[in-house]
Amino acid sequence: MVRNKVLNEVLDAFSGADGAAGMEGILKVIQGLKQKQKALADDKSEDSTA
């Protein structure tokens, strides 16, 4: 279940890379995933303090 969610997020990130080629495209994908992960972590920390 979690595995499928992660795979879908990675696929979404690659499809959103605007066809940037090579290393630049991969770095864009990684940055996007990191931002998404940070946003999710921020949401969870807000939930636990509320």
C-alpha positions as semicolon CSV with decimal commas, in nm:
position;residue;x (nm);y (nm);z (nm)
1;M;0,000;0,000;0,000
2;V;0,265;0,250;0,105
3;R;0,492;0,119;-0,170
4;N;0,230;0,196;-0,436
5;K;0,176;0,545;-0,294
6;V;0,550;0,615;-0,305
7;L;0,579;0,481;-0,659
8;N;0,287;0,696;-0,770
9;E;0,444;1,005;-0,614
10;V;0,775;0,935;-0,787
11;L;0,602;0,884;-1,120
12;D;0,408;1,208;-1,071
13;A;0,730;1,390;-0,990
14;F;0,898;1,259;-1,305
15;S;0,599;1,348;-1,521
16;G;0,612;1,700;-1,374
17;A;0,980;1,743;-1,460
18;D;0,883;1,915;-1,788
19;G;1,102;1,675;-1,984
20;A;1,423;1,820;-1,839
21;A;1,693;1,583;-1,954
22;G;1,961;1,399;-1,761
23;M;2,089;1,501;-1,421
24;E;1,900;1,830;-1,417
25;G;1,569;1,650;-1,455
26;I;1,655;1,402;-1,182
27;L;1,757;1,681;-0,945
28;K;1,428;1,861;-1,014
29;V;1,238;1,544;-0,929
30;I;1,434;1,495;-0,605
31;Q;1,378;1,858;-0,503
32;G;1,006;1,823;-0,569
33;L;0,983;1,507;-0,362
34;K;1,180;1,665;-0,076
35;Q;0,946;1,965;-0,072
36;K;0,643;1,739;-0,073
37;Q;0,787;1,528;0,209
38;K;0,867;1,839;0,413
39;A;0,515;1,969;0,363
40;L;0,372;1,637;0,479
41;A;0,602;1,637;0,784
42;D;0,494;1,992;0,867
43;D;0,128;1,888;0,844
44;K;0,185;1,593;1,076
45;S;0,372;1,802;1,332
46;E;0,086;2,053;1,336
47;D;-0,161;1,769;1,393
48;S;0,037;1,631;1,687
49;T;0,063;1,970;1,860
50;A;-0,302;2,063;1,810
